[in-house]
Amino acid sequence: MSELIVAHLSGIDANLGGLIRAVGAYGLVTETNGQPFQALAQAIAHQQLNGIAARTILTRFVNACGAGAFPTPEAVLAAPKETLRAVGFSFSKIAALKDLATKTVAGLVPDRNTLMDLEDAEIIARLTEVRGIGRWTVEMLLMFQLGRPDILPVDDFGVRAGFQFTNGLRKMPAPKVLAAYGERWGPHRTAAAWYLWRAVELKRAGTLPAPQERIRLPRMLRLRRAARTVDAQIETTRRREPGLKPPRVARKSSKKTASATARRTNTVVRKADSKRGRK
């Protein structure tokens, strides 16, 4: 299976193929016995802390609330806030742990077997309802706990930096740009992300191969800026003259469309100014 993944990624992306040859065999290791509650609680503990500090707090947490075993959701709910504070958790992390425990008991955060039957998007939607749990955290669970093969964590700094280094770019791509470009790697985007992490390591070691071809990224940033400009002009029109109806905005991917819409909006504004002058 690993050979098929490598062949697919190398065939679809020459620069990624060069990285793969430099790294070697695909080696992502998944944890087959972990439960979502424990994985998410550990993720909350690690937020904004280095590894040593987080492990120290987790050890105290296990001893104080689980008598040597990782605490159950019921144990976390029963634990006084003072106990969790003494362990080293901040008030925001205590609130996140309590919310995670509540939603686990209620079934919103299911056990591992139940999660295995759900689609990636549904898992992300459900687990990000927990306080303190964002999309990136759930994506890490999907990759390293559930072994999902087609996850690309585009908000991950290491993945974005690895893409930049692999392709010889001057700066890291925006998450949406990376998501659009990375569609070609499906259905093996998890493996692509794993190799991009390795690219950062090779860059530090000075052994990263030079890109074999110059790539062209999806041109999304300029279009979004044009759309935001039009939206701002429409909002200005609404504030100046609430009774006037601004023009409908056709969301088309061309600078000409954005300019035409802006001209129509300016016309509405001028009419509003003229109307007020007559009054």
Rosetta silent file (secondary structure, phi, psi, omega in degrees, C-alpha in Angstrom):
SEQUENCE: MSELIVAHLSGIDANLGGLIRAVGAYGLVTETNGQPFQALAQAIAHQQLNGIAARTILTRFVNACGAGAFPTPEAVLAAPKETLRAVGFSFSKIAALKDLATKTVAGLVPDRNTLMDLEDAEIIARLTEVRGIGRWTVEMLLMFQLGRPDILPVDDFGVRAGFQFTNGLRKMPAPKVLAAYGERWGPHRTAAAWYLWRAVELKRAGTLPAPQERIRLPRMLRLRRAARTVDAQIETTRRREPGLKPPRVARKSSKKTASATARRTNTVVRKADSKRGRK
SCORE:     score description
SCORE:     0.000 S_00000001
   1 L     0.000  -41.667  178.688    0.000    0.000    0.000 S_00000001
   2 H   -59.198  -38.628  179.784    2.849    2.380    0.847 S_00000001
   3 H   -64.793  -38.017  178.733    4.332    1.803   -2.620 S_00000001
   4 H   -66.275  -40.918  178.761    1.038    2.718   -4.270 S_00000001
   5 H   -62.810  -47.021 -179.588    0.790    5.939   -2.253 S_00000001
   6 H   -62.119  -42.664 -179.912    4.363    6.920   -3.122 S_00000001
   7 H   -63.753  -41.218 -179.932    3.834    6.135   -6.803 S_00000001
   8 H   -64.328  -50.599 -176.955    0.659    8.216   -6.925 S_00000001
   9 H   -65.649  -40.006 -179.960    2.155   11.274   -5.208 S_00000001
  10 H   -67.115  -35.420 -179.081    5.395   11.113   -7.171 S_00000001
  11 H   -74.113  -27.977 -175.501    3.534   10.800  -10.467 S_00000001
  12 H   -92.337  -18.566 -173.530    1.200   13.721   -9.790 S_00000001
  13 L  -145.511  107.048 -175.098    3.757   16.142   -8.322 S_00000001
  14 H   -64.189  -41.215 -179.298    7.396   16.211   -9.476 S_00000001
  15 H   -68.255  -40.295  176.067    8.666   18.317   -6.569 S_00000001
  16 H   -65.483  -35.422  177.022    6.893   16.166   -4.016 S_00000001
  17 H   -61.892  -40.251  176.677    8.320   13.136   -5.795 S_00000001
  18 H   -63.698  -39.937  176.606   11.837   14.478   -5.315 S_00000001
  19 H   -62.908  -43.490 -178.913   11.134   14.974   -1.623 S_00000001
  20 H   -61.241  -42.141  179.000    9.767   11.438   -1.330 S_00000001
  21 H   -64.399  -33.818  179.537   12.896    9.958   -2.886 S_00000001
  22 H   -73.848  -32.870 -177.242   15.040   11.918   -0.432 S_00000001
  23 H   -82.836  -45.996 -176.392   12.976   10.839    2.595 S_00000001
  24 L   106.357 -155.655 -172.814   12.295    7.225    1.737 S_00000001
  25 L   -62.040  147.256  176.925    9.385    4.986    2.703 S_00000001
  26 L   -66.787  129.358 -172.096    6.185    6.438    4.117 S_00000001
  27 L  -134.396   31.707  177.265    6.278    5.986    7.877 S_00000001
  28 L   -68.643  131.391 -178.609    3.285    7.526    9.620 S_00000001
  29 L  -110.694  127.955  178.739    2.444    5.512   12.745 S_00000001
  30 L  -105.259  149.300  176.580   -1.108    5.493   14.112 S_00000001
  31 L   -92.422  117.559 -170.663   -2.190    4.679   17.660 S_00000001
  32 L   -89.662   -9.676 -174.460   -4.772    1.940   17.396 S_00000001
  33 L  -115.968   -2.734 -176.086   -6.056    1.831   20.987 S_00000001
  34 L   -70.791  150.250  176.960   -6.470    5.488   21.986 S_00000001
  35 L  -103.559  146.133 -177.399   -9.855    6.928   22.905 S_00000001
  36 H   -56.400  -40.682 -178.558  -11.036   10.337   21.638 S_00000001
  37 H   -59.148  -46.773 -178.754  -11.613   11.717   25.136 S_00000001
  38 H   -65.523  -43.465 -179.192   -8.043   11.024   26.201 S_00000001
  39 H   -62.366  -41.502 -178.733   -6.547   12.302   22.935 S_00000001
  40 H   -73.660  -36.535  176.373   -8.522   15.557   23.093 S_00000001
  41 H   -63.025  -40.767  177.329   -7.814   16.070   26.802 S_00000001
  42 H   -65.380  -37.894  178.015   -4.109   15.669   26.094 S_00000001
  43 H   -63.455  -40.694  177.588   -4.386   18.134   23.216 S_00000001
  44 H   -62.409  -42.478 -179.680   -5.989   20.696   25.543 S_00000001
  45 H   -61.983  -34.806 -175.884   -3.186   20.178   28.064 S_00000001
  46 H   -81.848  -12.633 -176.278   -0.520   20.796   25.396 S_00000001
  47 L   -60.927  127.456  175.218   -2.008   24.050   24.085 S_00000001
  48 L    62.797   22.802  177.439    0.431   26.982   24.434 S_00000001
  49 L  -130.738  152.867  172.171    2.902   24.867   26.447 S_00000001
  50 L   -77.391  167.202 -173.311    6.132   23.113   25.590 S_00000001
  51 H   -59.977  -41.241 -177.123    6.204   19.328   25.732 S_00000001
  52 H   -65.143  -46.178 -179.856    7.934   19.016   29.111 S_00000001
  53 H   -62.815  -42.272 -179.261    5.524   21.373   30.898 S_00000001
  54 H   -65.371  -42.283  179.157    2.481   19.680   29.362 S_00000001
  55 H   -65.017  -35.559  177.320    3.686   16.190   30.313 S_00000001
  56 H   -63.601  -45.472  179.392    4.313   17.343   33.879 S_00000001
  57 H   -64.208  -42.036  179.512    0.788   18.712   34.168 S_00000001
  58 H   -63.638  -37.785  177.570   -0.706   15.560   32.643 S_00000001
  59 H   -62.811  -44.431  176.660    1.171   13.376   35.133 S_00000001
  60 H   -62.786  -40.224  179.365   -0.238   15.424   38.025 S_00000001
  61 H   -60.898  -45.989  179.312   -3.685   15.267   36.402 S_00000001
  62 H   -62.032  -43.134 -178.136   -3.545   11.465   36.165 S_00000001
  63 H   -70.975  -37.662 -175.580   -2.412   11.113   39.779 S_00000001
  64 H   -79.118  -34.778 -173.385   -4.888   13.622   41.194 S_00000001
  65 H  -113.990  -13.481 -176.848   -8.003   12.621   39.274 S_00000001
  66 H  -125.034    4.804  179.354   -7.379    9.105   38.015 S_00000001
  67 L    52.804   41.480  177.190   -5.364    7.391   40.759 S_00000001
  68 L    99.855  -16.968  175.832   -2.637    6.519   38.278 S_00000001
  69 L  -109.655  157.025 -178.705   -4.890    5.868   35.254 S_00000001
  70 L   -62.752  130.779 -175.544   -6.051    8.467   32.786 S_00000001
  71 L   -59.572  145.386  174.491   -9.181   10.076   34.289 S_00000001
  72 L   -80.718  163.899  175.510  -12.596    9.200   32.919 S_00000001
  73 H   -57.303  -38.547  179.646  -15.003   11.936   31.804 S_00000001
  74 H   -63.281  -38.255  179.036  -17.039   11.295   34.963 S_00000001
  75 H   -66.879  -37.086  178.493  -13.925   11.814   37.118 S_00000001
  76 H   -67.041  -41.277  178.401  -13.181   15.102   35.404 S_00000001
  77 H   -64.456  -35.006 -178.424  -16.737   16.320   35.981 S_00000001
  78 H   -78.948  -20.446 -175.794  -16.513   15.327   39.651 S_00000001
  79 L   -70.803  130.040  175.894  -13.123   16.981   40.201 S_00000001
  80 L   -63.781  150.040  178.790  -13.307   20.382   41.918 S_00000001
  81 H   -60.642  -32.212  179.230  -11.924   23.280   39.949 S_00000001
  82 H   -63.012  -36.193  178.433   -9.459   23.874   42.788 S_00000001
  83 H   -66.307  -45.296  179.937   -7.993   20.408   42.231 S_00000001
  84 H   -67.920  -33.072  177.110   -7.550   20.988   38.512 S_00000001
  85 H   -67.441  -39.358  179.766   -6.090   24.415   39.170 S_00000001
  86 H   -66.743  -28.531  177.724   -3.549   22.911   41.589 S_00000001
  87 H   -64.910  -32.015 -179.472   -2.553   20.415   38.888 S_00000001
  88 L   127.658    0.476  179.290   -1.487   23.333   36.708 S_00000001
  89 L   -77.226  141.344  173.291   -4.419   23.909   34.354 S_00000001
  90 L   -74.725  167.606  179.974   -5.466   27.471   33.620 S_00000001
  91 H   -62.487  -37.165  179.750   -9.083   28.492   34.131 S_00000001
  92 H   -66.900  -37.800  178.942   -9.706   28.390   30.369 S_00000001
  93 H   -72.139  -33.735  175.180   -8.300   24.862   30.121 S_00000001
  94 H   -61.934  -44.686  178.674  -10.376   23.742   33.094 S_00000001
  95 H   -61.986  -39.383  179.323  -13.487   25.036   31.310 S_00000001
  96 H   -66.091  -43.119  179.287  -12.419   23.208   28.129 S_00000001
  97 H   -64.071  -41.942  179.126  -11.823   19.919   30.001 S_00000001
  98 H   -63.858  -40.693  179.289  -15.173   20.169   31.767 S_00000001
  99 H   -66.961  -40.685  176.860  -16.922   20.860   28.449 S_00000001
 100 H   -61.043  -44.609  179.589  -15.114   17.926   26.813 S_00000001
 101 H   -64.188  -42.053  179.358  -16.161   15.634   29.654 S_00000001
 102 H   -61.591  -46.264 -177.727  -19.776   16.864   29.497 S_00000001
 103 H   -72.804  -25.245  175.229  -20.041   16.324   25.754 S_00000001
 104 H   -71.437  -45.029  178.009  -18.375   12.902   26.035 S_00000001
 105 H   -62.437  -36.856 -179.269  -20.882   11.739   28.645 S_00000001
 106 H   -76.109  -13.082  177.780  -23.694   13.139   26.478 S_00000001
 107 L    96.683   -4.161  177.536  -22.408   11.209   23.439 S_00000001
 108 L   -65.399  -39.014  171.669  -21.447   14.164   21.247 S_00000001
 109 L   -98.742  100.858 -173.961  -17.842   12.986   21.590 S_00000001
 110 L   -83.789  178.924  176.402  -18.262    9.251   20.979 S_00000001
 111 L   -78.502  174.819 -174.299  -15.913    6.366   21.606 S_00000001
 112 H   -60.623  -44.472 -176.913  -13.338    5.231   19.069 S_00000001
 113 H   -61.113  -38.967  178.402  -15.493    2.491   17.517 S_00000001
 114 H   -68.012  -41.945  179.197  -18.309    4.942   16.850 S_00000001
 115 H   -60.633  -35.395 -177.250  -15.937    7.507   15.361 S_00000001
 116 H   -60.464  -24.281 -178.394  -14.553    4.912   12.961 S_00000001
 117 L   -90.616   -3.842 -177.098  -17.962    4.726   11.278 S_00000001
 118 L   -97.513  153.094  175.806  -18.269    8.491   10.755 S_00000001
 119 L   -74.285  157.071 -178.507  -17.060   10.553    7.794 S_00000001
 120 H   -54.687  -48.149 -175.921  -14.160   12.966    8.247 S_00000001
 121 H   -62.723  -37.997  179.948  -16.339   16.065    7.853 S_00000001
 122 H   -68.344  -39.074  177.807  -18.867   14.834   10.416 S_00000001
 123 H   -62.800  -44.607  179.195  -16.123   14.101   12.943 S_00000001
 124 H   -61.661  -44.341 -178.965  -14.665   17.584   12.462 S_00000001
 125 H   -62.973  -41.065 -177.351  -18.094   19.199   12.821 S_00000001
 126 H   -72.854  -46.418 -172.744  -18.910   17.288   16.013 S_00000001
 127 H   -76.024  -26.712  178.101  -15.613   17.554   17.841 S_00000001
 128 L   -75.341   -3.515  171.837  -15.035   21.233   17.100 S_00000001
 129 L   -75.123  -15.439  178.195  -18.177   21.957   19.114 S_00000001
 130 L   -75.200  136.615  178.947  -16.083   21.230   22.205 S_00000001
 131 L   -60.740  132.951  177.277  -14.669   24.332   23.833 S_00000001
 132 L    82.919   -0.372 -179.857  -10.969   24.742   23.087 S_00000001
 133 L  -109.737  115.952  178.727  -10.942   22.168   20.270 S_00000001
 134 L  -104.260  179.974 -176.598  -10.260   23.544   16.798 S_00000001
 135 H   -60.366  -42.640 -178.590  -10.084   21.988   13.375 S_00000001
 136 H   -58.319  -43.429  179.686   -6.319   21.389   13.547 S_00000001
 137 H   -60.318  -42.930  179.758   -6.658   19.338   16.752 S_00000001
 138 H   -67.880  -37.109  177.943   -9.333   17.155   15.192 S_00000001
 139 H   -62.765  -37.869  176.506   -7.253   16.707   12.045 S_00000001
 140 H   -64.102  -38.435  176.643   -4.368   15.411   14.171 S_00000001
 141 H   -64.624  -42.407  179.415   -6.750   12.929   15.774 S_00000001
 142 H   -61.406  -38.939 -177.099   -7.989   11.831   12.355 S_00000001
 143 H   -77.489  -50.123 -169.027   -4.440   11.268   11.143 S_00000001
 144 H   -96.713  -16.849  177.644   -2.691    9.783   14.147 S_00000001
 145 L  -103.180  -42.964 -175.303   -5.553    8.120   16.024 S_00000001
 146 L  -101.979  -10.011  176.919   -7.945    6.983   13.321 S_00000001
 147 L    66.998   32.597 -179.737   -5.504    6.598   10.435 S_00000001
 148 L   -70.887  133.218 -169.675   -7.612    8.552    7.947 S_00000001
 149 L   -85.864  -11.485 -169.919   -5.731    8.651    4.619 S_00000001
 150 L  -126.808   50.548  179.966   -6.941   11.909    3.054 S_00000001
 151 L  -110.910  127.799  176.200   -6.376   14.680    5.619 S_00000001
 152 L  -123.093  100.702 -178.656   -4.409   17.821    4.738 S_00000001
 153 L   -77.007   86.265 -171.127   -4.020   20.138    7.773 S_00000001
 154 L   -71.559  -14.410  176.576   -3.555   23.354    5.826 S_00000001
 155 L   -87.714   -4.837 -177.961   -3.360   25.497    8.984 S_00000001
 156 L   -74.539  126.475 -177.293   -0.367   23.536   10.248 S_00000001
 157 H   -60.082  -43.375 -177.909    2.790   25.665   10.249 S_00000001
 158 H   -64.570  -39.249  178.659    5.042   22.684    9.480 S_00000001
 159 H   -65.827  -43.723 -179.923    2.970   21.548    6.498 S_00000001
 160 H   -66.933  -41.672  178.285    2.903   25.038    5.021 S_00000001
 161 H   -65.879  -40.273  178.192    6.622   25.549    5.625 S_00000001
 162 H   -61.583  -38.606  177.075    7.387   22.137    4.130 S_00000001
 163 H   -65.262  -42.821  177.964    5.419   23.058    1.017 S_00000001
 164 H   -59.298  -48.983 -177.478    7.317   26.333    0.749 S_00000001
 165 H   -66.911  -41.633 -177.354   10.711   24.638    1.040 S_00000001
 166 H   -62.121  -34.555 -175.137    9.832   21.742   -1.271 S_00000001
 167 H  -104.343    5.985  177.086    8.762   24.093   -4.053 S_00000001
 168 L    63.631   37.901 -178.676   11.355   26.835   -3.514 S_00000001
 169 L   -86.454  156.891  179.443    8.775   29.530   -2.725 S_00000001
 170 L   -75.517  -26.497 -179.947    9.616   32.888   -1.160 S_00000001
 171 L  -148.714  166.882 -179.931    6.914   32.528    1.491 S_00000001
 172 L   -70.399  146.606  177.827    4.458   30.020    2.878 S_00000001
 173 L   -74.015  152.206  171.726    1.165   29.602    1.005 S_00000001
 174 L   -65.982  150.372 -178.270   -2.090   30.751    2.540 S_00000001
 175 H   -53.377  -43.431 -178.442   -4.151   27.848    3.916 S_00000001
 176 H   -67.590  -34.278  177.367   -6.859   28.161    1.232 S_00000001
 177 H   -66.851  -43.962  178.175   -4.272   28.261   -1.514 S_00000001
 178 H   -63.496  -39.202  178.403   -2.578   25.145   -0.135 S_00000001
 179 H   -61.783  -43.123 -179.802   -5.945   23.394    0.156 S_00000001
 180 H   -66.519  -44.247  179.665   -6.736   24.142   -3.497 S_00000001
 181 H   -65.543  -39.267 -174.578   -3.302   23.047   -4.704 S_00000001
 182 H   -73.728   -6.053  178.085   -3.334   19.929   -2.524 S_00000001
 183 H   -59.100  -28.151 -179.207   -6.520   18.553   -4.052 S_00000001
 184 H   -66.682  -21.113 -177.723   -4.303   16.818   -6.624 S_00000001
 185 H   -81.904  -13.035 -179.554   -2.786   14.666   -3.872 S_00000001
 186 L   -62.374  149.595    4.136   -6.097   13.048   -2.947 S_00000001
 187 L   -93.794   34.833 -177.467   -6.943   10.466   -1.809 S_00000001
 188 L  -126.277   41.668 -176.926   -3.535   10.362   -0.096 S_00000001
 189 H   -71.283  -24.211  174.939   -3.247   13.851    1.367 S_00000001
 190 H   -62.182  -44.449  178.426   -2.305   12.491    4.802 S_00000001
 191 H   -64.222  -40.157  178.065    0.839   10.982    3.286 S_00000001
 192 H   -59.991  -43.426  178.175    1.579   14.243    1.454 S_00000001
 193 H   -62.187  -41.717  179.800    1.349   16.127    4.767 S_00000001
 194 H   -60.659  -42.740  178.661    3.667   13.601    6.429 S_00000001
 195 H   -68.667  -34.975  177.400    6.279   14.115    3.720 S_00000001
 196 H   -65.876  -34.405  173.259    5.958   17.900    3.957 S_00000001
 197 H   -61.882  -39.832  179.309    6.754   17.657    7.670 S_00000001
 198 H   -67.093  -28.504  179.516    9.875   15.721    6.732 S_00000001
 199 H   -61.756  -36.560  177.893   10.818   18.508    4.294 S_00000001
 200 H   -63.384  -40.911  178.840   11.261   20.882    7.239 S_00000001
 201 H   -64.689  -42.995  179.230   13.658   18.383    8.845 S_00000001
 202 H   -66.476  -35.792  178.244   15.652   18.010    5.640 S_00000001
 203 H   -62.109  -42.788  179.267   15.793   21.788    5.236 S_00000001
 204 H   -65.640  -35.387 -178.946   17.296   22.120    8.707 S_00000001
 205 H   -82.058   -8.727 -179.543   19.787   19.374    7.943 S_00000001
 206 L    76.603   22.118 -177.343   20.723   20.966    4.611 S_00000001
 207 L  -118.248   13.565  179.912   19.753   17.867    2.615 S_00000001
 208 L   -73.812  127.929  179.703   16.498   18.979    1.016 S_00000001
 209 L   -68.533  151.027  177.453   16.602   18.439   -2.769 S_00000001
 210 L   -69.513  147.104  177.532   16.089   21.412   -5.061 S_00000001
 211 L   -61.023  144.338 -178.211   12.649   21.649   -6.724 S_00000001
 212 L   -88.604  -20.549  179.548   12.483   20.008  -10.142 S_00000001
 213 L  -148.480  156.198  177.208    9.911   22.348  -11.603 S_00000001
 214 L   -87.432  127.641 -176.803    8.415   25.761  -10.999 S_00000001
 215 L   -99.314  162.610  175.807    4.833   25.536   -9.821 S_00000001
 216 L  -120.356  119.260 -178.947    1.925   27.930  -10.246 S_00000001
 217 L   -82.324  152.893  174.955   -0.293   28.437   -7.230 S_00000001
 218 L   -58.745  134.850 -177.224   -4.051   29.070   -7.499 S_00000001
 219 L   -89.641   89.425 -175.463   -4.662   32.834   -7.755 S_00000001
 220 L  -112.715  -29.404 -172.474   -7.098   33.343   -4.920 S_00000001
 221 H   -64.500  -44.632 -177.652   -5.765   36.214   -2.819 S_00000001
 222 H   -64.308  -38.208  179.979   -6.371   38.997   -5.367 S_00000001
 223 H   -66.625  -39.164  179.105   -9.925   37.869   -6.000 S_00000001
 224 H   -66.333  -38.020  178.636  -10.721   37.837   -2.290 S_00000001
 225 H   -63.923  -42.548  178.668   -9.346   41.361   -1.902 S_00000001
 226 H   -61.721  -40.800  179.970  -11.515   42.597   -4.788 S_00000001
 227 H   -65.509  -39.961  179.648  -14.570   40.968   -3.231 S_00000001
 228 H   -65.921  -36.392  178.647  -13.839   42.572    0.149 S_00000001
 229 H   -62.960  -44.991  178.759  -13.506   45.983   -1.517 S_00000001
 230 H   -62.960  -43.572  179.543  -16.911   45.618   -3.159 S_00000001
 231 H   -60.463  -39.637 -179.949  -18.479   44.431    0.105 S_00000001
 232 H   -65.798  -39.312  179.264  -17.080   47.474    1.923 S_00000001
 233 H   -66.669  -39.449  178.559  -18.502   49.836   -0.701 S_00000001
 234 H   -64.943  -41.108  179.315  -21.929   48.213   -0.465 S_00000001
 235 H   -64.251  -37.737  176.215  -21.894   48.498    3.320 S_00000001
 236 H   -61.586  -40.598  178.405  -21.023   52.206    3.007 S_00000001
 237 H   -62.534  -44.009 -179.213  -24.019   52.648    0.700 S_00000001
 238 H   -61.896  -40.060 -178.418  -26.356   50.966    3.180 S_00000001
 239 H   -69.947  -36.641 -178.493  -25.189   53.227    6.002 S_00000001
 240 H   -71.630  -39.857 -174.388  -25.531   56.444    3.975 S_00000001
 241 L  -143.001   86.949 -176.653  -28.981   55.712    2.605 S_00000001
 242 L   -58.140  -27.736 -177.286  -30.798   52.777    4.236 S_00000001
 243 L   -75.705  -17.801 -178.477  -33.725   53.114    1.847 S_00000001
 244 L   -83.664  143.779 -179.830  -31.640   52.516   -1.258 S_00000001
 245 L   -99.239  116.399  179.955  -31.106   49.013   -2.514 S_00000001
 246 L   -68.914  158.419 -178.940  -27.478   48.300   -3.473 S_00000001
 247 L   -66.644  150.711  175.023  -26.779   46.393   -6.685 S_00000001
 248 L   -69.189  139.855 -178.702  -26.595   42.638   -6.643 S_00000001
 249 L  -101.708  118.734  175.813  -23.041   41.361   -6.634 S_00000001
 250 L   -87.481  116.411 -177.545  -22.254   38.594   -9.072 S_00000001
 251 L   -81.758   85.599  177.840  -19.413   36.548   -7.589 S_00000001
 252 L  -116.529  149.283 -174.089  -17.363   35.851  -10.691 S_00000001
 253 L   -87.247   68.210  174.595  -13.650   35.258  -10.766 S_00000001
 254 L  -151.822  143.533  179.387  -12.551   38.230  -12.873 S_00000001
 255 H   -65.958  -30.556  179.901  -11.165   41.664  -12.097 S_00000001
 256 H   -62.824  -42.265  179.489  -13.473   43.142  -14.767 S_00000001
 257 H   -63.222  -44.372 -179.854  -16.570   41.924  -12.889 S_00000001
 258 H   -62.217  -41.034 -179.589  -15.306   43.362   -9.598 S_00000001
 259 H   -66.157  -42.202 -179.996  -14.585   46.732  -11.257 S_00000001
 260 H   -62.560  -42.373  179.506  -18.007   46.859  -12.917 S_00000001
 261 H   -64.036  -40.518  178.395  -19.716   46.115   -9.628 S_00000001
 262 H   -61.271  -40.593  178.800  -17.677   48.822   -7.911 S_00000001
 263 H   -63.775  -41.098  177.958  -18.779   51.344  -10.585 S_00000001
 264 H   -63.581  -39.588  179.217  -22.420   50.422  -10.057 S_00000001
 265 H   -64.028  -42.355  178.439  -22.002   50.827   -6.323 S_00000001
 266 H   -62.281  -35.815  177.354  -20.438   54.290   -6.772 S_00000001
 267 H   -62.491  -42.969  178.281  -23.401   55.295   -8.930 S_00000001
 268 H   -61.644  -42.084  179.465  -25.791   54.327   -6.140 S_00000001
 269 H   -62.086  -44.217 -179.862  -23.742   56.355   -3.662 S_00000001
 270 H   -62.780  -39.579  177.840  -23.826   59.435   -5.928 S_00000001
 271 H   -63.489  -38.936  178.727  -27.591   59.120   -6.317 S_00000001
 272 H   -64.441  -41.419  178.863  -27.941   58.933   -2.556 S_00000001
 273 H   -63.984  -41.741  179.625  -25.828   62.061   -2.109 S_00000001
 274 H   -64.246  -38.447 -178.590  -27.904   63.889   -4.757 S_00000001
 275 H   -65.220  -42.847  179.059  -31.123   62.812   -3.096 S_00000001
 276 H   -66.092  -34.564  179.406  -30.002   64.160    0.252 S_00000001
 277 H   -65.566  -35.808  177.940  -28.962   67.439   -1.415 S_00000001
 278 H   -66.874  -29.285  178.960  -32.477   67.930   -2.844 S_00000001
 279 L   -72.881    0.000    0.000  -33.876   67.492    0.629 S_00000001
